Each structure stands twice: as structure tokens, then as C-alpha cells.
Amino acid sequence: MSEWWTYTLSDLLMFSTATYFRLFELQNLALWPIQVLALAAGSALFACLWHGGAKAGRTAAVLLALAWLHVAWRYFAERYATIHTGAPYFAIGFALQSVLLFWLACRPQGARLIRPIGSLGKLALGIALLALIGYPLLAPLGGRPWTQYELFALAPDPTVAFALAALLLWRAHWTLWIVPLLWCFISSATLMELHSAQAWVLLVLALLALGARWLAATRAHQ
């Protein structure tokens, strides 16, 4: 038997690009019309980020917590687990992030969203808009059937992208960034191995959000 360190990511992926994206299609067909509720939740979340403040921040935290929990259950535990042995661990990670977001919502002032002004606010709203509207368009733009769209609260990547926007406007503690950033690198690495054209999307968003958060923290301590 080969030593474990000789394996590459491609050796661990036992599925094709078509199989990977087919999962989204199967889930979309099985869960219809829950997509309407997901779009409504995403729109409400975007409105919270646009408005800012403590009440909007707590509402955003609850909406995101429910979205992360739903992805952990519906996507990772029920769908991705059929093709990937690591799916249960991803589900646990997303469930853990959901708990942290619920905890944030319970804090009196901890979930306050800053007003989305300046370059940081514009970046956060841009990432949120891409998560809500841009991600579903990646399927037809990439030459795949439109039924394979990835939607906030149903698929992991747009859900994580939305979370990055909220984390920026919360100026959240670094502990809330760990799981989202880990998934950004895992997802991007998987898509790169599958030779998907959208492999860089989530990684670029993560680097932009992380850079903006670091810059904001640096300026706050000057």
C-alpha cells in the first residue's frame, strides 16, 4: 500500500465534474419550491446588510445560521455524502458555524452591522449581491443546464460567500472566519481538480474579504 503522503487530491475525488454538478440539479428538483423561500431569505439578508444596525445584524445572524444549518443537513448529509467520504465532516463544520452565528445573534451588541459605506461597505454588498444573484447564473454561463444552479441556503458556496459579506460588516471576531475560509479553500481546490471554470470565484472572494478585514483592523489600531 502506498504511503498516505503520496496521495493527491485527485486520488481522493472519486467522482467526475458532471457527477458533482448533477448533485445540485437533483437537489433543486427534489426541494422545489423551497427555492422561493431561499430567495426570500437571501433578499431579506441583503436588506439587513444594506440597512445596518443592531436589529438588522441580529436578524442577519439568524438567517445565516439557518442557512448554514440547512446546507449541513440537506446538501452535505443527504447529497454530498453519496459521493464524498468527507461530507459528514463538512456537515459538522457547517453545523458548528451555525451554532456560532446563533451565539452571535444572542449577543446584545455583538451582531451590530456597520453602515455599508466606503470601500469596505461597497465590497461587502458586492459580495452579497454575487452570492444572491451571481452564483445561480454560473451554471448557464458555464455551459451547464440552468437546473444545476447553486442557490443561497441550498448550496455551500453562495452561502459561504454571503457569510463573508456579513462578517465584513460585523467586523466579526476571527473565530467566525475559520470555517468559512476553510470551506473556501476546500471548495476551490475541489473545483480546480475537476477543472471547473468557477474554481477561482470563491477563493478570490475569500482573499478580498480577508484582505479588507485585515485592513480595517489595522486602521482601527492606528
KANOR-V508820 format. One record per residue. N is the residue number from 1. SS is DSSP state (A for helix, B for strand, O for the rest). PSI is psi in whole degrees, 0 to 359 (* if undefined). Layout:
N&SS&PSI, N&SS&PSI
This chain:
1&O&137, 2&O&151, 3&O&151, 4&A&329, 5&A&353, 6&A&350, 7&O&146, 8&O&172, 9&A&324, 10&A&333, 11&A&337, 12&A&343, 13&O&108, 14&O&34, 15&O&162, 16&O&171, 17&A&318, 18&A&319, 19&A&319, 20&A&308, 21&A&337, 22&A&331, 23&A&320, 24&A&322, 25&A&314, 26&A&319, 27&A&317, 28&A&319, 29&A&322, 30&A&327, 31&A&354, 32&O&135, 33&O&33, 34&A&343, 35&A&327, 36&A&317, 37&A&321, 38&A&318, 39&A&321, 40&A&317, 41&A&319, 42&A&320, 43&A&318, 44&A&321, 45&A&317, 46&A&320, 47&A&322, 48&A&315, 49&A&323, 50&A&321, 51&A&314, 52&O&174, 53&B&177, 54&A&313, 55&A&315, 56&A&325, 57&A&318, 58&A&320, 59&A&318, 60&A&320, 61&A&319, 62&A&315, 63&A&317, 64&A&321, 65&A&316, 66&A&322, 67&A&316, 68&A&320, 69&A&321, 70&A&319, 71&A&320, 72&A&319, 73&A&301, 74&A&321, 75&A&301, 76&A&309, 77&A&323, 78&O&329, 79&O&300, 80&A&332, 81&A&341, 82&A&344, 83&O&351, 84&O&124, 85&O&342, 86&O&356, 87&A&319, 88&A&325, 89&A&323, 90&A&321, 91&A&318, 92&A&317, 93&A&316, 94&A&322, 95&A&321, 96&A&317, 97&A&324, 98&A&317, 99&A&317, 100&A&323, 101&A&322, 102&A&320, 103&A&319, 104&A&320, 105&A&333, 106&A&348, 107&O&135, 108&O&311, 109&O&356, 110&O&335, 111&O&10, 112&O&128, 113&B&134, 114&O&155, 115&O&132, 116&O&68, 117&O&162, 118&A&183, 119&A&324, 120&A&316, 121&A&318, 122&A&321, 123&A&316, 124&A&314, 125&A&325, 126&A&317, 127&A&318, 128&A&319, 129&A&321, 130&A&320, 131&A&322, 132&A&315, 133&A&322, 134&A&317, 135&A&318, 136&A&336, 137&A&348, 138&A&330, 139&A&303, 140&A&326, 141&A&331, 142&O&7, 143&O&14, 144&O&161, 145&O&142, 146&A&338, 147&A&350, 148&A&19, 149&O&151, 150&O&123, 151&O&145, 152&O&137, 153&O&354, 154&O&328, 155&O&149, 156&A&318, 157&A&309, 158&A&330, 159&A&318, 160&A&319, 161&A&317, 162&A&320, 163&A&322, 164&A&319, 165&A&315, 166&A&320, 167&A&324, 168&A&313, 169&A&338, 170&A&340, 171&O&50, 172&O&155, 173&O&152, 174&A&336, 175&A&331, 176&A&349, 177&O&342, 178&A&304, 179&A&314, 180&A&317, 181&A&321, 182&A&316, 183&A&324, 184&A&315, 185&A&322, 186&A&312, 187&A&315, 188&A&319, 189&A&320, 190&A&312, 191&A&328, 192&A&317, 193&A&331, 194&O&1, 195&O&42, 196&O&140, 197&O&338, 198&O&15, 199&A&329, 200&A&349, 201&A&303, 202&A&324, 203&A&317, 204&A&318, 205&A&320, 206&A&316, 207&A&320, 208&A&313, 209&A&317, 210&A&318, 211&A&318, 212&A&320, 213&A&318, 214&A&318, 215&A&319, 216&A&320, 217&A&322, 218&A&316, 219&A&326, 220&A&335, 221&O&3, 222&O&*
